């Protein structure tokens, strides 16, 4: 007689999913803001805008993932920071348009659902959501046997924010003569990990627990440094000053991302020797024998967010950022041109 098949024998444990959901309900609830109408467990998440808070509200959304940084989390057995990375990355992506985050939804896909690991991930997600005032109102945890390698998972998220229509930041007001300010990154953030992993783990044969004097920490801790969230500093500046354009420096580096906000008649000139490049980038360049242009194409090189401001406001904004304990650099200026980003002294 043939053995009876069940969903569990085919690799999907519904009870494990239920246990994971129960564990994360409290974490998600800790992020709830007054706009949240329903708890975790409904088919959809409900969020209500305050009736008279905005005259002409515009919703701004973004979807992203943590990418190959997850591989370092698997190697390290540390899963509570990648959730922070995901939220912060998404918050920064809508921040560049002046949008404040409203709510967040996550997706976790894995071959075998481990409630302990899922709880660690959600703990990081909820921590970042609380810090940014973003409600974690729902998500999906999918157990997909034979789809992922053992012990691995994928993590992605969707954010929705809001901005008053007249306050949208889109770079359209950028003019020749404007100045460019760069804000310090915490490291690689969430980009360039395919190349970084190849350099450190394959070519240099370093382990995640290897302490590197140049980095003053282990390889794993350096690579898992949390992607910085710039919203507190940016919104503080916006209360007193105008920012014409913002660029989140992710995949494609400074050139690829700053170009996205330039008017067609403007160029950006960046002095790449105007800020201190963190040691991790020098280590990767040396061990991987990577040329300068490739480094600036792949990595943020120590600048995680760029502001374009008028010349007359530059000193005031730099002082504001300094008072907020933000490390900011005057890195360039806008000139007449054809929508190009020129990296000087490269």
N, C-alpha and C positions, 0 to 999 in steps of 0.2 A: 504494500500500500504506500502510495506516495505521501511524503511529508507535507502537511498543510503549510502553505505560504502565508505570511503576514507582512504587513508594511514594515514591521520591525526587522524581520529576517531578511528583507530586501534592502535594509540599511537606513530606514527612517524611523526614528524613535520619537513618536508624538509626545510621550510623557516627558522626555528630556526637554522638548520645546516648551511644554507647559511649565516645567520647573524653572527654566530660564526666564520665561515671561514673568512669573511670580517674583523672581529675584530682582528684576529690573523695574518693576512697577514703582517701587519706592524711590529709586534713583531718578526716574523720569518725573515723578510727582514733585520732587524737590526743585525742578526747574520751572514749574508752572507759574505763569504770570496771570494777571486778572483777565486777559483775553481768552484763556483756555476754557472751553465749555465742557469737554469730556475727558475722562481719564484714558489710560492705555487699555486696549482690549477691544475697542469698537472697530468697525470696518474702516472707518476714516477718522482723521483728526479734525477737531472743530476749533476755530479761532475767530474771535469777533473783534473788529476794530472799534475803538471808542467813537461814539457818534460824532462829536464835535471837535475831535483832536486834530483833524486835517481838513483843509478846505478842498484840496484836489489831490487825494492820495494816489501815488503810483506804486504798485507792487514790483519789486525787483527780486528775481530768483536766480539760483545757480545750483548746479549739480557737479560734484567732484568725488574723487577717491583719494586714498592715501598712496596708491601705487606701490612701487617696489620697496618702499620703506617698510612695508609689512614683513618682508623677508628678514629684516634685521630683528623685528619683534619676535618672529618665529625662532630665530637662532638664539635670542637672548631669553626667551621665555617670559618676556615682559609685555603685557598687552594693555596697560592702563594709560599709556601716553598717546597711542595712535588715534584714539577717539578724540583727544584734545586737538591733535594735528588736523583731523578732518573738519571739526567745527571751526577752528581758527582760520583755516584756509578758506572755507566757504564764507565766513563773516568778512574776511578781507576782500573777497571777490565782489561782494555787493557794497562794501564800504566805499570802494573807489567811485561809486555813483552817489554817495551821500546817504545810502539807505541804512536804516537801523534794523537789526534782525528782529523778526517776530517769532518764527517757529522753525523747527528743524525736524527732519525725518531721516532715519538711517536704514541701511540695508547691510545685513551680514549674511554671506553665503559660505557654507562649509560642507565638507564631506561627512563629518561626524560631529554632531552638536555637543559641545562640552559646556555645561552651564557655568562652570567656574570661569572659563575663558570669556564667555559672553558677558558675564557680570563685570569682569575687569574692563572690557571694551566700553560697556555702557557707563561704567564709573568715570572713565575719562571723558566720554561724550557729555555726561551730565555736569561734570565739573566745569568744562569749558562753556556749556550753555548757561550755567548760573552766573559765571563771570561776565558774560556778555549780555545778559538779560534776554536770552533766547530760549523759548520753551521747547523742550523735546516732547512732541505730542504724538509720536507714533513711529512705526518702522516695520521692517520685515526681517525675520531670521529664517533662512531657508537651509534645510538639510538636504544636500544633493550628493548621494553616494556615488563614488567613482568619478566625480567631476573635479574634485580638488585633491591635491596630494595630502597624505596623512599629516595631521597637525597643522594644516594651513587653512586660511579663510580669506575672503575678500571683504572689503569694507568701503562703502560709498554712502553719500548723504546728499540731501536736498535741503536748501535753505530758502526761506521767503522773508523778505524785509520790505520796508515801506519808506518812502521819501515824499515830501511835499513836492509837487510838480515843479514849482518855481525854484526849488533848491537842488534840483538834479545837477550833479557834477558830471560833465561829459567831455571836457577839454575844448569845447567850442569857443571859449573866451581866451584861449591861449594866444599870445601875440609875441612877435620878436622883442627881445629885451627882458622878457620874464626870466626868473631864476628857477633853478632846479635843486631841490633839497632831497637828500637820501636819508632814510632811517635804517638804523642798524638791524641786521638779521641775527638770529640766534645760531645760525649755521646753515646747513643745507635746506632746512625747512622740509618740504616734501617733494623736491625735484632733483633730478640727476642721480638717483640711486642706482639705476642700472649701470652707469659708468662707475660710480663710487664703489659699488660692491665688486665690480670686476677688478678694479685697481687694488682694493684693500684685501679682499678675500681670495682672489684667484692669482693675481700677479704677485702681490707682496706676501701672500699666504699668512695674513694676520688673523687671529681669532677674535671673537667679539669681546673676550675678557682680557685681551692683551692691552696692558697699560703703555701708552705712547707718551714719552716725555714731552714731545713737542705740543701735544694736545692737553697735557696735564690731566688726563683722564683715560679711561679705556675706550677702545674703538666702538664698542656697543653703546656706551653712554653718550659719546659724541654724536653718533649717528641717530640716536633716539631723542636728541634735544628737541623740545616741543617747538613746532612752528609758531612764531610769534603772532599775537593778535594785536593789531594797531588801532582798533576802534576807540579805546579810551582816550588815547592821545589825540587822534584826529578829531573826534567830536568835541574835545575840549578846545582845540584850536578854532574849530568852526564857530564856536560861540562868540568869538571876538574878531575873527579874521576871515578873509575870503581865500579859498583854495580853488584855483582854476582847473586843475587836473590832478588825478591820482592814478598811479599805476602800481598794481601788485606784481612784484617781480617773481614770477614762477617759471614754468618751462619756457625756454626761449631767451631767458636772461633779460638784461636791461634793454638791449636793442629790440628784441622781439615784443616786449610788453609796453615799453614807453611809446613805441611807434603807433600803438593802437589808439592813443588819445591825441595824437598830433593833428592839427589842421593841415590841409594839403599844401599850404604856403609856408609851412614852418619846418625847420630842422631843430634837432636838439644836439648840443655839443656837451659831451660828458668828459670830464678830466678824471681818468681812472686812477690817478695817483692822489686823489683828493680825500681818500678815506683809508682807514686801516683794514686790510683784508684779513679775516680770521685765519688762524693757522691751519685749519682743516683743508682749506683750498690750496695752500702752498704744499701741504703734504700730498694731496691727490695729484697735483700737477707734477711734482717731483717723482713720485713712485710710478705714475702712469706715463711719464714723458709726454704730457699733453701741452699743446701750444696755447698761447694766450687767447687767441681768437676762439678756440674751441672751449676753453674754460668759461669765457664770458658768454658764449652761446648756450651753454648747458646749465651753468650755476648762477645763483644770485650774487656770488662773490662778496657777500657781506652787506648788501643793500636789499632789504626785503620790501620796502615801500618807497615810492617816489612821489613827491609833491611838486607841482608847478605853481608858482605864486608870482605876483607882480614884484618888480624890483623894489618899489617903495615899501612893500609889506615884508620884505625878506628878513630884515633884522628883527622886527617885532615877532615874527613867527618863530625864528630860531631861538629867541629868548623865551617864548612861550614853551617850546619843546624842551628847552633846557630846564625850565622850572618844573616840568612834568617828569624829570629824570630820564628823558628820551635822548639817546645818542643820535644826533642829527649832523649831517655834513652838507655844506654848500658844494654841490658836485658839478654844476654846469649852468648853461643858459640856453635860451631859445633864440634862434636866429632865423632870418628869411631863408627859405629853401623849398624843398620838394618832399616833405614828410620823411626825412631820413634821420637816423640817430647815429651820430658820429662819435666813436670812442677814441678820444685823444690820448696820446702817449702810450698806446697799446703795443 
